[in-house]
Amino acid sequence: MKKKFTIKDLIKIAEDLGWEVTKEDFGGNQTGYQIAKFSSAGQDFCPSLESGKEGEEKAETLIESLENYIEGYSPFEEAQLWIRNGHGQKGAPNDPMDVIKDMEECKHMMQELLSAWKEDKKQSFTIYRVIRIDGQFDTSKNDSVDDAVEAAVNKVINDALAHRHTIEDGIEITDVTDCGESV
């Protein structure tokens, strides 16, 4: 069963992929978000996407806005604008083929985000707090998790003194905190 993403979920996914997300007012009670990310050529790429009326924002509307933006986005046409207005200036590449390649990268970044937003199932992660009391590790969790995550956390706790990172059932645990210090 597919669990639907909320606007908050979509923002978190975008931020996890390196996008900076800023809420925007589109006028007429319409709102949306500007998503911004630097390309490898240093372009500050920042499309604006509608999400619905203020107070009635919908994740589906935001996803649809990104789909429409991608559909209308032509790397060649975007490159022409940059070549005409900034060829070799303000950090823009001198070679037109590099500009086109950069615009294709921007389209790929948006497609990657769209794919993440349309995942078939939402993975939920639990935040664990690991405490060492008299040499023993104890955990307290803030939310329920499936067995795979729980098993991964237990393995991390057991491996914490060995300073190892762990992957269990596709879940990567990259940090364990011991009384405020990384172990």
N, C-alpha and C positions, 0 to 999 in steps of 0.2 A: 504494500500500500504506500503510495507516494505521499509524503508529508509536504505541504506547501510552505514555501519560504515566505517570510515576512520582509518588509522593507529593511528592518534592522538586520536580518539575516543576510540580505543582498549586500548591504553596506559592509558588513563584516567580511564576507567573501571577497568583495572588491579590495578592501584594505589588505587582506591576507595575500592577494595577488600583486600588491604594490601600488594600487591606485589610491589617490587621495580623493576623498569624497566630501563635497560641500553642498549643503542645501541651497537651493535657488528659488527666487520668486519669479514666476513667469508672467505675472500680471493677471488681472481678471480672476483672482482667487485660485489660479493654477500654480502648482509648485512642481519642483523636480530637483534634480541633483546634477552637479557638474562633477564628472569623474576626470581626474588628471593623472597622467603618468608620463615620465620622460622616456623617449625612445633611446636606442643605443647611440644615435647621432646627436642626442641632446635636445631634441624637440620637446617642448612642453605641450603634449597632446592632451586637449581637454574638451571632449564633447559634453554638451548639455542635454539631459534626458528628462522628459516630463514624467511625473508619477501620479498625477491626478489633482483633484481639488484639495485645497488645504483642509486637513482633518479627515479626508476621504482617500488618502493616498493608497495605492494598491501596488503590490509587488508585480503583479501581472502587467500593469500599465508601464512600469519601469522597464521590465524585460522587453515588452513590445516596443518601447521607445528605442532601446538599444538595437533590437532587430531591424527596425526601420532605418536607424542611423547607418548600420552596417550595409544594408541593402542599397542605400543611396550614396555610399562612400566609394569614390573612385580614386585609387592611389595615383593614377596618371593625372587626373584633373587637379587633385590636391597638389601634386608636384608642380604642375604648371603654374599655379598661384604662387608657390614659394619661389620658383625660378624667376618668374616675372617680377616679384616684389622684394626678393631678398637673396638672389643668387650670389653666393659667396659672402654675404654680409650677415652680421650679427650671429655668427656661428653656423649659418646655413652652409651645407657642403657646396663646393665649387662644381663638382661633376653632376650633371643632371641625372645620371643613372643612380648616383648615391641618394639623391633626393627621392627618386621613385622607390628605391629599395627601402628607404626610411618610411615612406608613406605606406608601403606594403606591410612593413613591420607593425605600424600603428593599427592597420586593419586586423592583422593577426592577433594583436593584443586584445582588441575588442572581441574577436571571435572566441578567444580563450576565456574571456570573462563571461560571455554569453553561454558558453558550454558549461561553465561552473555554475551559473545561475539556473541552468536547466537540468541539473543532475537529477537522475531518477529517484534517488533516495537521499535524504538529508542525514548526514552523520552528526551525531551529537557527542560532544566530549564533556567529560566531567572534570571539574577542577578539584584536584586532590591537594590536601595539605599534609605534608609528611613531617612528623615530629619525632625527635629522638629523646626518649626518656630512659635514663639509666642504661644506655647502650641498646635499648630495644626500639625498633621503629613501630610507630603507630600511624594510622591514616584516618583522616576524617574527610568525608566527601560532601560536596555541596549539592549534589544532584544524583539521580540514579543513572547508571550506565549499564551497557550490555556486558556480558561475560568476557568478551575479548579485551575491552579496555581495562576491566578490573584485573584480568590476568596479566596484562601488560604492566599495570601499575605495581602489582605485587612483585613481578619480576624485577622491575626497576628498583623497588625497595630492597630486594635481596642483592641486587648488583650495585647499589648506591656506593657502598664503601670501596668497590673496585673501580669507581668512576667510569662506568660503561654506559653507553647509550643503547637503547633496546628497541627492536621492532618486533611486535607481536601481532599477528593477524592483520598486517598492513597498517598498524597504528604506530607512529614513531613518537617516542618519548624523548625529548631533547634536553630536559632540565629537571633536576630534582633539587629541592631546597631543603637544607638541614638547618633549622633555627636561624634562618636569614642568610646563610652562607651556602653557595653552590657547592655540591659535592660531586 
